[in-house]
Amino acid sequence: MLQITDTISIHEDELVFTASRSGGPGGQNVNKVSTRVTLEFDLEHSPGLGEPQKALIRARLATRVSKAGVLRVVAQVHRSQSANREEAILRFIRLLQEALKPRIPRRPTSMPAATKRVRLEEKLRRGRLKQDRAKPAPQDD
């Protein structure tokens, strides 16, 4: 069982792992060993998550969840398949924890009067500086 939060846990049988050849450096190892691991989790059919939690994950991880409701996590950092498998599981847990974390609503604030005053004074100073650089207007006598 993977413990996501205090109340949510997902059975490891719900995760599907596939291995493929990894890109990047690694010499001959890259050409002959499938070390890249892709973890797939069927979000729609998971008994470990409630419908509100599934909706929250779908919304917050929209770019990672397919139209079929499958969440994919890829790991190819390490040179061994077992290490990449562990890395994929850790990433998966972190992703779900972050997605399920309650968000604190933003409280609108107003700009402090002193900040506003300083900004306007700076604008005036810059304007005067630019005016001083300009050519003087011709005198009419």
Buried (B, 14 or more C-beta within 10 A) or exposed (E): EBEBEEEBEBEEEBBEBEBEBBEEEBEEEBEEBEBBBBBBBBBEEBEBBEEEBBEBBBEBBEEBBEEEBBBBBBBBBBBEBEBBBBBBBEBBBEBBEEBBEEEEEEEEEEEEEEEEEEEEEEEEEEEEEEEEEEEEEEEEE
